[in-house]
Every structure is written in C-alpha cells, then in structure tokens.
Amino acid sequence: MTACRVNWWTALAAAALLVAVGFVASQLAHLTDGSATAGREYGESQAVMYNQFATSDPTDQQIHQWCSTGAQLSADTQIWYRGGIIQVGELDQKRFAEGCFETYRAATR
C-alpha cells in the first residue's frame, strides 16, 4: 500500500513540474517574441520624438491608437529590429502594439 502512495505522489509531483516548466517556457517565448520586441523599439523611438515636442503626457488611449496605427502600417513592410527581421505578413500586430504601448507609456511618464 505504501508503494502505491509513493508512486501516486511521484506522478503528481511530476505532473506539477511539467505544468510549471511549460508555463515558464511560454513566458520566455512571450518575452523573446520578435513582434513585441520590434514594437518596443518602435514605441521607444516614437516616445523620444513625442518628448521633444510635447509638454504633457499622452493619454493611454492616445498611445494605444498610435501604437495600433504603427502596427497596421508596419504589417505591410519588412521590419528590421535589433533581434532580426520580420518578413512581410509575419508581424503579429497585437503583440507589436502591446510592446509599443508598454515602452511608449514608460518613456512618457
């Protein structure tokens, strides 16, 4: 009976470890996503230009709009960023806009 309990607990621990490793791997893939990285670089450069000419902080709604527009325009071109190249049609516009927003917002606050 003890052997069955040990095997059951071992299987449960292995399953929990597998779930944890899968979650961490998905988060790492999220951080190294090319579209998000390109969006962050875009947001960074746009924030620098904004800060040169504006005296007030943009609203979150404005930043979302600008980043979404940037993603739409970028989707039709080949994008070069520090981590590589995104071919035409391969850009994840949602991830690009999210990366852009987080960097743009941080740089203008």
N, C-alpha and C positions, 0 to 999 in steps of 0.2 A: 504494500500500500504506500509506503514511503517513497518508493521508486516512482510510482505514478505521480505523486505530488511534485517531486523534484522535476520530472520531465515536463509536467504541466507548467510549472513556474519558469522553467528554462524556455519553453516555447513562447510563453507570454512575454518574457524579457526580450527574446529575440525579435518578436513582432514589434514591440515598443521601440527597440533600437532601429529597426528597419524603417519605421514611420519617421523617427527623428532624423535619421540620415537623409531620407527622401525630402523632408521639409527643408533642411539646411541646404541641400543641393539645389532645390528650386529657388531658394532665396539668393544663393550665389549666382545662379543663372540670371536672375532678375537684375542683380547689381551690374553684371557684365554685359547686359543687353546692348547691342550696338545702337538701336534706335533711341533708347533712353540716354545713352552716352552722347550721341550726336545732338539730342535735344538739350542736354545740359550745356554743351558747348555753345549752341545757338542762344540759349537763354542767357548765358554769361556775356556773350558779345552784345546782345540786344540791351541788357541791363547797363553795360558800360555806356552805350550810346544814349540811353534814356537819362542816366545820371548826369551826363554832360549838359543836357538842355533843360531838364525839368527841375523844379524846386520842391515838388510834393511827391509823395509816394503814390504809385498807381494802385488802383483797387485790385482785389483778387479777380474780379470779373474782367477787368481790362487785360490783366496778364493772361488769363485763360483764353480770351479772344485772340490776343496777339500770338500766343503760342500755337493755338489751333490753326490760325491762318498760316503761320510759318510751317506747320506740319503739312498742310494742304499744298502749299507751294513747293515744299521740298520733296513731296512724294513723286513728282514728275521729273525729277533730276537725279543724277548720280551724286551721292553725298560723300565727301571726304571728311573724315574726322580723325582725331588723334589715334584712335584704335583701329582704323582701317577704312574700308569703302563699303557703302551700302548701294547696291545696284538699283536701277530704276525699277519701281514696282515692289521692292523688298522692304521698304520702310513701314514700320508699324506706327501709324500716325498717332494712335492713342498713347503709346509708350514715349514717342518723341515729345508730344505735348506735355505729358506728365514730367519728364525730365527737364524740359524747358521751364515749366512752371516752378518747380522746386528751386532751381538755380536762380531764375529771374527774381522770384519773390525774396529769396535770401539776400540777394545783392542789392535790392532796392529798399530794404528795411533797416 
